Amino acid sequence: MKLPNFNKLVYGNRGELFYYGSDKDGNKVYVVGRGRSKVLIPGLYNLASMLHKQNILNEKIIFSNTSPTVPLPMTFGGLFSRWLKIDFIGVPLLVKGAKQSYKDVIKLVNNTKKAAKEDKSGVIILDNKEFKKK
């Protein structure tokens, strides 16, 4: 709940990049909300790839999808809190969902870091479907 954007973003923030700091290896970490959009990340991927080819961008860019780690309580929490404005129901569900997904998020981050070291591409998309709850 101490994250600056926890339960604060609205529909208009989709597509906006938020800087969250750097990891212990000095890699910058950004978050972008895509909502249900199927074109946002491919569009950003194409832009980053073009900038790499033109030698304007030299940093590796990884788009790592965290959506598969989102459990049902978090989905409903967002619905109640952000859409229906019923925080007393939504926020506890968001917190419960965040606690449920914590270990999966850690695994996803480690998977992303591993891909960053192993993949020699300048721009990578990780779908992370292996983290999807069954």
C-alpha positions in Angstrom: 0.0 0.0 0.0 3.0 2.3 0.3 3.7 2.2 -3.4 3.0 5.7 -4.8 0.4 4.5 -7.3 -1.3 1.8 -5.3 -5.0 2.0 -6.0 -4.7 5.5 -7.4 -4.4 5.0 -11.2 -7.4 5.7 -13.4 -8.3 4.8 -16.9 -6.5 7.8 -18.3 -3.2 6.6 -16.9 -3.1 3.6 -19.2 0.0 3.8 -21.4 1.8 6.1 -19.1 5.2 5.1 -17.9 6.0 5.3 -14.2 9.6 5.1 -12.9 9.9 3.0 -9.8 13.7 3.2 -9.3 16.6 0.9 -10.1 17.3 -2.6 -9.1 20.5 -3.7 -7.3 22.2 -4.1 -10.7 21.4 -0.6 -11.8 18.7 -1.5 -14.2 15.9 1.1 -14.3 12.4 -0.2 -13.6 9.3 1.3 -15.1 5.7 0.2 -15.0 3.1 0.8 -17.6 -0.6 -0.1 -17.3 -2.0 -1.5 -20.5 -5.5 -2.4 -19.3 -7.0 -4.8 -21.8 -5.1 -3.3 -24.7 -3.5 -5.8 -27.1 -1.7 -3.2 -29.1 0.1 -1.0 -26.5 3.0 -3.3 -25.8 3.6 -4.4 -29.4 3.6 -0.7 -30.3 6.1 0.1 -27.7 8.2 -2.9 -28.7 8.2 -1.6 -32.3 9.2 1.9 -31.2 12.0 0.6 -29.0 13.2 -1.7 -31.7 13.3 1.1 -34.3 15.2 3.3 -31.8 17.7 0.5 -31.3 18.2 0.0 -35.0 18.9 3.7 -35.4 21.4 3.6 -32.5 19.3 6.2 -30.7 18.6 3.8 -27.8 21.4 1.5 -26.5 19.8 0.2 -23.3 18.1 -3.2 -23.3 14.4 -3.0 -22.9 12.3 -5.8 -21.5 8.5 -5.7 -21.5 7.7 -8.3 -18.8 3.9 -8.9 -18.4 2.9 -9.1 -14.7 -0.8 -9.7 -15.5 -0.5 -13.5 -15.1 0.5 -13.0 -11.4 -2.8 -11.1 -10.6 -5.1 -13.3 -8.6 -8.9 -13.1 -8.5 -9.1 -11.1 -5.3 -7.0 -8.4 -6.8 -9.1 -8.3 -9.9 -12.3 -7.9 -7.9 -10.6 -5.5 -5.5 -9.8 -3.2 -8.5 -13.4 -3.5 -9.7 -14.8 -2.5 -6.4 -12.3 0.2 -5.5 -11.4 1.8 -8.8 -14.6 1.3 -10.9 -17.4 1.2 -8.2 -15.6 3.5 -5.7 -16.3 1.1 -2.8 -12.9 1.2 -1.1 -14.0 -0.6 2.1 -14.5 -3.8 0.0 -11.9 -3.2 -2.8 -8.8 -2.2 -0.8 -8.8 -5.3 1.5 -9.3 -7.5 -1.6 -6.4 -5.7 -3.3 -4.2 -6.2 -0.3 -5.2 -9.9 0.0 -4.4 -10.4 -3.7 -1.0 -8.6 -3.4 -0.1 -11.0 -0.6 -1.2 -14.0 -2.6 0.8 -13.0 -5.6 4.0 -11.9 -3.8 5.9 -15.1 -4.3 4.9 -15.3 -8.0 6.0 -11.7 -8.5 9.4 -12.5 -7.0 9.7 -15.5 -9.4 8.6 -13.3 -12.3 11.3 -10.7 -11.5 14.0 -13.4 -11.2 12.8 -14.8 -14.6 13.0 -11.3 -16.1 16.5 -10.8 -14.8 17.6 -14.2 -16.1 16.2 -13.4 -19.6 18.0 -10.0 -19.5 21.3 -11.8 -19.0 20.7 -14.7 -21.4 18.9 -13.0 -24.3 21.1 -10.9 -26.5 18.3 -9.0 -28.1 18.0 -5.3 -27.5 14.2 -5.5 -26.9 12.4 -8.4 -25.4 8.7 -9.2 -24.6 8.1 -11.7 -21.9 4.5 -12.9 -21.7 5.1 -14.9 -18.5 2.1 -17.2 -19.2 3.8 -19.8 -17.0 2.7 -17.7 -14.0 -1.0 -17.8 -14.9 -3.1 -19.2 -12.1 -4.9 -22.4 -13.1 
